[in-house]
């Protein structure tokens, strides 16, 4: 792969509105498809905003009617905002594109970043993103004074954590010692070029996630690097580390087309 170009679009007081960043993604995507620019990673913070991928269901959106931007990436609903590092890798990949392999590379760069800061993270089968694993179920504290055998999330398909108090809030998953996602990934591939990407919770106000069902997952929560380490970590600290690991993983990847298995001849 050619050398990556990193573009730091804006952070803090210069955080980039979501629509502006989306427009820039599309501009760079068209230029990359035409081979006018190299593979490019846009890095930034957004002002607070909820975005919903194509698989988002109505019952996962904010109950209070907070506006949500519907986007053309995969995945479900999530939040972006201050304290969260957002990255949009715009890369040309061999066709047919191996989307899963691209997601795994982004996960790997973020897992390495967490390791460098002293936090062990991993993948969870069937769930994209980077995760902090919780305790075994039998070792977790009881919810609301009830045995885990009576956890309503396990038996009630319509259970809604948005309506059931802080003990079920996604942002409190660490206190419950449950699995919790520290980095979200949602992408789109058009004409063999990727768009969208990852959001890495560094030090945001995690209660923003409590208004939604993050990524549509009701039996796990969300985490930040600062909350897990028990100390304040800033975007400025994390940014060069993420860049370094993205460069290492993406530039050194052996890119291959997705293997398509042919059906046996009748």
C-alpha positions, 0 to 999 in steps of 0.5 A: 500500500502507498504511504498514508496521508493524515489530515487533522481537520479540527479538535477542541474549539475547532471541532468539525461539524458532522455534515462538513466532515461528511462532505469532505469525506465525499470529496476526498473519496472521489479524488482517491477513486480518481488517483488524484490523492493518496490513501488518506485518514481524516482525524477530528473531533465532532460537536455532540451529534448522534448518527444512525447507520443503515441498520438502526431501528426506531427503538434504538434512537433517543426517546426525547426526540433529539435529532439524529443524522442518518448516514450511509455507513454500516452499523447502527446508532452511535454518538460523536462528540468532545473527547472522542477521537474520530478517524475516517480512513479513505483507502482504495482496496482491491476488488472484490473488497474484503470489508471484514479484513478492513474492519479488523485492521482498524480494530488492530490499530486501536487495540495496539493503542490501548495496549500502549496506554496500559489497557488490555482490550480485545475483539468480541465475536460477532460484534465489531469494534474494540472491547474491554471484557467484563467479569464472568457473569457469575462474578458480576454484582447484582443489578438493583438487588436482584440475582442475575437470574432475574436480569430483565435484559436476559428474558424481556426482548422489549426491555429498554435501558433508557427507561430503567435508571442508572443501574442499567445505563450503558455508561455504567457498564464498567461499574457492573463489570460487564463487557463494554465497547471503547471504540466503535467502527462503521464503514462504507465501501463505494467503488472500491474505496472506503469511507467512514471509520472509527470513533475512539472514546478517550475522555468524553462525557459518556452519559451521552450514550445513555439516551440511545441503545449504542450500536443496538446492543442492550446487554453490554455498555460503553467505556472510555480510555480515561475511565478505564485507566482511572486518570485523565487522558487527552486527545492530544496524548492519544492522537500521535499514538493512533496515527503511528499504529494506523500507519504501521497496520495499514501501510504494512497490510498485505491487501488481498481481494475477498475470496468468492467461493464458487458453487460446485457445478451441478 
